[in-house]
Amino acid sequence: MPKIDSTKFGEIVIAGKKYGQVLIIGDKIVERDYDKLKKLFGTAHKIADWEIEQLLSNNPEAIVIGTGQDGLLEVDEEFKRQMAGRGIELIVGKTFEALEVYNEKIKAGQRANALMHTTC
């Protein structure tokens, strides 16, 4: 699984490559579809159903959500209940904190997926 190197507003660096906002699913890095999120919600500060499906797609032990540099990405209570009901550890925090948790999980050999919001 790829290691996250760093983050700053609007950017995340994973294995030396720069991205905007991403989903990390196993070894795969997928850019979030900002236009589709904006059209659906009017913002990228929400998690879409298709993103949840991807986060669950490879039977993770943990899902790490980076809520942005200021923590504005919303993680709704239903999603939290859903993860608890599946026995998946859900870690939610500002992106600069969440990337550390994600890196610790993969270093420990856990199957962890992530959603990293890099703006607000």
Secondary structure, DSSP 8 states (H G I E B T S, - for coil): ---EEEEETTEEEETTEEESSEEEETTEEEE--HHHHHHHHSSSSS--HHHHHHHHTT--SEEEEEE-SS------HHHHHHHHHHT-EEEEE-HHHHHHHHHHHHHTT--EEEEEE---
